Amino acid sequence: MATPVWRPILSGEALASAREALTDITASLAAGASPRAREDWSPELVRARAATLSDGFAGQALYCGYLHQAGGGRQAADLGLALLNRAIETAGAERMPPGLYGGFSGIAWVANHLAGRLYEPDEDDPYEETDGVLHDYARHARWPFQYELLNGLVGIGVYALERLPRASGRQCLETIVDRLAEVAQRGRDGITWLTPSAFVGEHRLEQAPQGGYYLGMAHGVPGVVSLLAALWAADVARDRVGPLLEGAVSWLLAQSLPAGSLSRFPLWWSAETKPTPSRLAWCYGDPGVAASLLWAAAALERDDWRREGLATALAAARRPLATSGVRDAGLCHGSAGVAHIFNRLYQATGEEELGRAALFWYEQLLAARTPGEGHGGYMFERIGADGAFRVSDPGFLNGTVGVGLVLLAATTAVEPAWDRALLTSVPPRACG
């Protein structure tokens, strides 16, 4: 019998606890988990965000699709299809931006990703028009625009990767490569991408009025690195992708902090500010950076990059809980995201210390659950004008659906290819 590519990592009491949590998470979705909305959102925005990958029905459908693959039965499939159809209908009725996490490309990504996993696709291709719309957007967007994963060109690239080998998907990807090359900044350290001042948070804008450079996967250069590595592996525009990838990794490595710092890479860099350590997270932090470096190493078969990626992952694995900055269970910047990346990197490298780190963070994730609270027993931290408070959130990026997908990845032999949306899908054993 062939050895499965993906191996469940939990056993014993942790496995039993994870399965109990999954049962409660599934029950909360089946009961109708309404996406969380902010008080300052307009009714139109509430309807639109309720359909998205990040916050809404598309993310819930993604969970149901993987639950179905893991043996969740017809009920999981039916619920997933109902949620997916609801998201698609909303995308057709409401005005939405193109971004992957908060826009219509994320809904289309989920629909394409679940084809063959949750449902059998029709012979006709209903997303060719979407490809054209996104290609036109990528081609005509004027600088300054967002290049990043959550809301920008990198996220649209994630959608277009899911469309390969279709010609329309390849065309969109080639245009994205051209635009990334066009707005890239080339210097002594390599190649990087500026986050313009229009897209920098107010607290940081005061320090860096001209903008700056993010080093997190969600909004920064590591997302570009992972996308370029995936494009190289897919044999897309290698003549342009190769030099960009080489330059981007060189720049990223040049930003490493001095030995003994809390993190190996900073949160952010600008000419006006001193680099500061990042928390331990997917969105900003060494786990996401390590995934991008190891993916790039696997793509171009660079042992030096592999050593840097592994050193970054191990430094993150050794960071104490007390200094991690992890304050809730979410995928974006909580224990679910950290546990999943360590699990993914363990299965990609075979490095036992990363496996132990994954188990530690799964323990934290399971300990954060309080049965009877929120959706499936989970509440999540938010920061408001009056400080921190906790909310119930069924979402993918900052809520219970993300936790559920991470627990499925830890308890079943179904490879969590859904983390292509996180750009952390380092191929299993590709780096071993």
N, C-alpha and C positions, 0 to 999 in steps of 0.2 A: 504494500500500500504506500502511495506517495505521501511524503511528509507535507503537511499543509504549510503554505507560505506564511500565514498569520497564525500566531498561537495565543490563546487566551492566557492572561498573566495572573489572574486571581484564583485562589483555591481556598478551601477550608471555610472558616467563619467569614472572611472577607468576601468570598464568592457568594455565600448565602445572604449576606447583608446587601450586596450589590443586586442580587436577583430580587430581593424584597423591595429595594428602592425602585427598580425598573417596573415592578408590578404596580406600585403606587403612581409612578410617573405616567405610565400608560393609562391607568384608570382616570387620572386627572385630565388627560387629553380627550379620552372617550366621553367624559362628562361635559366637554366643551370649555376649553381653556381660552378665555378671551385675552388677546394680546394686550399688554400694558400700554397705556397712553399717558402722555404728560398733560398737565392741566392747561398749558399754554399752547397746545396744538389746536389748529382749526379742525372742524369736522371733516374737511376734505383730507387733511393730512392724517388724521386718525384712521380714516378708511384706507388710505394708501399704505401707511406703515403696518396696518394689520395684515397685509398680504405678504410682507417682505421676508427674505431669508433671515435677516438679523433678528426681527422682532415677531414675525407673524406666521401665517398659515403655511408659507413655503417651507420655513424651518421645521414646523411641526410635521409636514408631509415627509420631509427628509428623514426624520426620526422614524416615522411609521414605515417607510420603505426599508430601512435597515432592520427594524424589528421584524418585518415580514421575512426578510432574507434569513434572519436568525431563528426562524421557526415560529414566528408570532401568529401565523395562520391567516385565514381569510378575513377575520375581523380587523387585523392590523392593515391588511391591504385595502379593505373597503374604506377604513377611516383615512388612510393616506391618500387615496384617490379623491375622496370628498374634499379634503383639505387642499390638495393640489389644484383641483378644479376651481375651488373658491378663490385661491390666489390668482389663478390665470384670469378668471372672470373680472376680478378687481383690477388687474393690470390693464385689461381692455377698457375698463370704464373710468378709471381715475387718471389724472395727470401724475406721472411719476418720473423721477430723474433716471438716468441710465445706469447708475452705480450698482455694484454687485450686492452690497449688503442692504442698502436702503432703497433700491430701485428695481426697474423691471428686468434688467439683465440677470439679477439673482434669482428671480422667479423662473425665468427661462432656463437658467443653469440647473436648477433643481429638476425641472421637467425633463431636460435632456439627460441629466445624471441618473434619474430613476427609470429611464426607458430601458427595458430589459431587466431591471431590478424589481420594480413595482408593477409595471404594466408592459404589454407588448406594443411597440410603436406602430402607427399606421404606415402604409407604404408612402403616402404623401408626407412631405416634410413641412410641418406648420411653422418652422422657425427660420426659414430662409429669408423671409421679410425682416425678421428681427436682426439677422446678421447684417443685412443691408443698412438698416437704420443705425446700428452700432458702428459699422464701418464708416458711414458718412459722418457720424459724430467724431470718431477718432481722427478722421481726415481733416475736418474743418474746425475743430476746437482751437480757439485762439489762446495764446499764452497771455496771462497766467492761467493755467488750469491745474487740476489735481492729477498727479501722475500715479497716485498710490493705490493700494489694494482695496480699501473699503469703499471708496467713492470715485476712484479715478481710472486711468487707462490700464493699470495693472489688473484691476478687478475685471474690467471688460475682457482683458486677455485671458483670464481664468475661464470666463464663459466661452470664449472662442476656442480655447483648447478642448473644451468638452464637445465642440462641434466637428473636430477632425474625425475622419479625413475629408470632410466636405470642402469643396473649393471655396465656398463662401466663408467658412471658418478660417482657412489658411489666408485668404485675402485680408481679412480683418486683422489677423495676427501680424502679417507683414507690414501693414500700415501702422500698427501700434509700435512695432520695432522702429520704423522710420521716425515716428514722432518722438519716441524716447531718445533716439539718437540726436534728433534735432534740438531738443531742449536740454540735453545733457551738458554738464559743465566738466571740462577737461583741465586737469592741473597736474602738479608735480606728484601728488599722491595717487592719481588715477582718475576715475570717472564717477561723478555723483549727480544727484538731482536735488535742486532747491525746492523746498516748500515755500511758495511765495507768501508774503505777509497777509494776503487775503484769506489764507487757510491756516494761519497760526493762531492759537488760542490767545485771548486777551492778556493773560498773565505773562505769557512768553513774549508777546508782541512788544510790550513795554521794554523788554531787555534787548530784543532783536527786531527793530522796526523794518529791516530789509528782508525779514524771513530767515530761515535757517535750514538745518539738515537733520531729519529724524533718523534714528537708528533702530527703530522698531519695525516689526513685520507688518503691522496694520497700516502704518502711514509713511513708512520710510524705505530706505535703500535696500534692506534685506528682502523686502517684497519684490523689488526689481530683480535682485539676484536669483531668487527662487523661480520667478517667471522665466527669466532668460535660460536658466538650467533646464526647465521643462521644455522650452522651445527647442533648445539644442537636442534634447533627447527625442523630440518629435520630428527632428530634421526640418525645422522651419527656419529659413533665412540664416543659415549658419554663417555665411560670409559676413553678415552684420552682427549677428548675435554673439559670435565668438569674441571679437574685440571688445564689445560692450561688457560682456561677462568678465573678461580678464580685468578690464579697468575698474569695474564696480567692486569686485572682490578685493583688488589692491587698495582701493580707497577705504573700503570697510575695515580691512585689517589695520590700516594706518591709524584708525581712530581708537584703537584699544587703549584702555586705561593702564596706569602703572600697576605693577605687581602689588598685591595686597589690598587693592580696591574692593569694595563690596561686590561689584560686578565687573566682568571683563570688558564690557562695552557700555558707553554712556547712553543715556536716554536721547540726547539731542546735542547738536554741535552748532555753534555760530561764532563769528569772529568777535562778537561783543560779550560773550559769556564763557565762563569756565565749565568744561564738561563735568557732569555729575553722574554718579552711579545710578543705574536703573533698578527698579524692583524686579522680582522674578516673575516673568509672565510671558504669554504669547505675544501680546500686542506690542509691548516694549520690554526688552530684556534679553538676557543671554539664551534662554531656551529657543526663542524664535530665531535669533542670530545663528545659533549652532545648527538649526535645521537648514537654514539657507546655505551656510558654508558646506555642510555635508552633501546637500543636493548638488551644489555646484561641483564639488569634488567628484561625486559619482558621475556627473555628466561629462566632464572633461578629463576624468581619470587623473586627477592631480593629488598625489600623495601629500604634498605640502599643505594643500587646502584641507585635506582630510585630517591631518594632524591638528590644524588650527580649529577646525570644527569640533573635533573630539575634545580638545583641551577646553574649549568654551563650554561644551556640554558637561564635562566633568566638574569644571569650576561651578557651574550652576547646581549640579547635583550635590556638591559639598556645602552649599550655602545654608546656614542654619535657618530654621523656621522663624526665629525671632527677628531676623534681619531681612526676611524675604519680601515683606510688603504685601503678602497674600492675606486678604481680609474676608473673602467669601469663597463660594464654590464655583463661580462662573467660569466659562470657557475663555473669555477674553483676557482677564487678569486675575483669575482665581485658581483654586486648587485643581479644578477639572482640566483646565488648559495645561497646567504644569505637568500633571500626571500623564495626560495623553501624549505630550511631546516626549517626555522621558520614555514612555512605552514605545512610541514610534521609533525613537533613536536607538533604543535597546534592540529592537527587532531589526533595525537597519545595520547595526554595527556588531551585535553580539557582545557588547561591553557589559559585563555583569554589574558593574557599579551603577550603570544607568538603569538596569532592571531593578536594583534595590531602591534607587531613588523613585522610580515609578511606583513601586509598592508603598513606599512611605507616603507619597502624595495621594495615592488612592485611599490610604488610611485617613488622611486629613479630610478628603472628600466625603467619605462615608461618615466620619465623625461629625461633619457639619449638618447632617440631616436630623431633623426633628419631626418624627411622624405626626401628621395632623396639621402641620403648618404649610402654608403656601401650596404650590403645586408639587405633589410627590414628596413633601417634607422639606423643601428647600426655600429659603429666603435669601435675598441678595442685597448687598450694600449699595446705596447711592449717596452722593454728596450733594447737599443743598446749601442754600444761603445760611441756614441755621446749624449746619454740620451734617454728620452722617446719620442716615436712617435706613431701615431695612424694608424691602418690598417683596411682594410675590410677583414673579415674572416667568411666563412659560416660554420665553424666547430661546433662540439658538445661541446668539453671541453672549448674552448676559443673563441667561435664565436656565430653566429646568430642561428644556429640550437639548441644550448643549451638554448638560450633565448626563442625560440619558444616552446620548450617542457615545460619550466617553465610557460609560459603564458597559454598554454593548461591546465596545472594542476590547474591553478588559475581560469579558466573560464568554465570548464566542470566538469561533474561528473565521468569522467573516471579516475580511480586511476592511478597515475603515477608510475606504477611498473617498468618503465625504470630506476628509480633511484636505482634499485638493483645494477646497474653498479657503482653507487657512494657509495654503502654500507650504505645508509641512509634510507632504507625502513623499518623504525620502524612501526610495524603493527598498523593501525588505532585503537584507543581506547584500545590497548593492555596495555597501561601504566596508564589508568585512574582509 
